[in-house]
Amino acid sequence: MNQPRNVLLVSHTGRRDIAMEAKALVTCLRAKGFEVRALATEAGELGLDGLVAMEESRAVCDVELVLALGGDGTFLRAAELARKAAVPLLGINLGQIGFLAEAEISDISEAVSRLQRGDYVVEERLTLDAVVTLDGAEVGRDWALNESTVEKGRPARMLEVLVEVDGRRLSRYGCDGVVCATPTGSTAHAMSAGGPVVWPRVDALLLVPISAHALFSRPLVVAPDSTIAITVEPYAPAAVLTSDGRRTVAIPPGATVTVRRGEHPVRVVRLTDQPFTDRLVAKLALPVDGWRGHRLG
């Protein structure tokens, strides 16, 4: 007999409709010869037959794929597991926009068939590594697929920062924060802060100030091998480093956050060669016929 092909299912939980969609997905995967694992905590909440409950430390051992069933938040949570083992990650959208997802739940039968045949490609998505240092000593670090954001720790206080690129001072200003983003994350927090949309295949890093009180506060696109340093002024209130909106590291006054290209990418499954332009139009409902409708003549 052929050995089962292992996949790890990471799912949004807590809603009855999602459990039903997860059941349909698990049934489809098992029919195609896949053994479906789930994190022990999620397996209990889903309450589905056919799931192999695994502790997080062992969940990605010997798996062929990680499947994220949910929205972008679920995808980013699954990316934490997939990145550790360099396992390809497929997003299946159940959220509102699901920019990071490759498949919709309505297309799941065809998607699983393609997974069974190996009829897909894997793209490596650039990540960020961020290190917090104070007086030359490391006090924290994290990584991100979308963005590493230096934010003010107190809502009522402005953050005072010095921004440097490649060891050269760029600007000092008061702001609500600074977003350092990847091309993958350019359609997330960076875009809402006024940054540009960057095609995923472009190798670059983005720097986007948030509500900066300065004459020059333009978003910047820098080289993929550039180093961005953000120093919180010693007299300023404490700040926080937020990674993908999920994890936080405290930034003491006077500390510096150094952001550079991540050592380990996230491997993302692509099922089709859909141009990014089409994805952008579909996900953001862009008015290709004009804001007032298309007019001839």
C-alpha positions, 0 to 999 in steps of 0.5 A: 500500500502507498504511504499516506501523504500528510498535510496539516490543516490550520483552521479558523475555529469557533464558528459552526459554518467553518466547521462544516467547510472544514469537514468537507475539506477533510473528506475531500482530502482523505478521498484523495489519499491524504492524511489530515493533521490538525493542531490538538487545540483546533482538532478539539474545537472542530470536532471532526472525524478523520483528523489526526490531532498533533502537538504544535512541536510535531505538527509539521514533521513529514508533512507535504503541505500546510493548508490555511482555512480561513482569512488572512489572519489564519494564513499568517498563523499557518505561516509561522508553522510552515516557515519553520519546516520550509513546507509549502503553504496554501491559503483557502479563503473563508474571510472577507478579502483573503488577499493571501489565499490562493483558493476559494472554498467553492473551488476546493474539489479542483484545488485538492485534485491539483494538489494530489497530482502535484499540479502547482508551483511554489513561490518563495515570499520575502520575509523580514527579520527585526532585531531590537537592541539597547546599548548594543545588546539584543533585547528582542527579535521577531520575523514577519511575512507582511510587516514589522511595525514600530508603534507608539505604546501609548495612544495619547503620546506621539512617537519620536523616531530617527530613521536610517537606511543602510547606516545613513540618517534619513529623517527624524520625526514624530509619528504614530509609527513606522511600517516596514513591509514586504511586497506581500504585505504591501496590500495590508497595513502599509497600504492603509497607511498610504504606501504603494502596492508592490507586485509580489515578484518584486524584490524590495523592502517598504518603509511607510511612516504612519501619520508623521508630523513632518514635511517629508514623510513619503513612503519609500521603496528600498533595495531588498538587501538594505537595512532599515534602522528605527531608533526610538528617542531616549526621551520618548515613551516606550514603543512596541514592535508588532509582527504581522499584527500577531506578535509584539516585542517591547521597545524601551526608550532609546532602543533601535529596531533593525529590519532587514530581509529575512533569512527564511522565506515563506513558500506559498503554493500557486495553483494558477498563473493568474496575473497579480493585476487581476487578483488586485482588481478582484480582491479590492473591487477596483472600478475598471470601468471608471468610478462613474461607469464606462462611457464610449465616444 
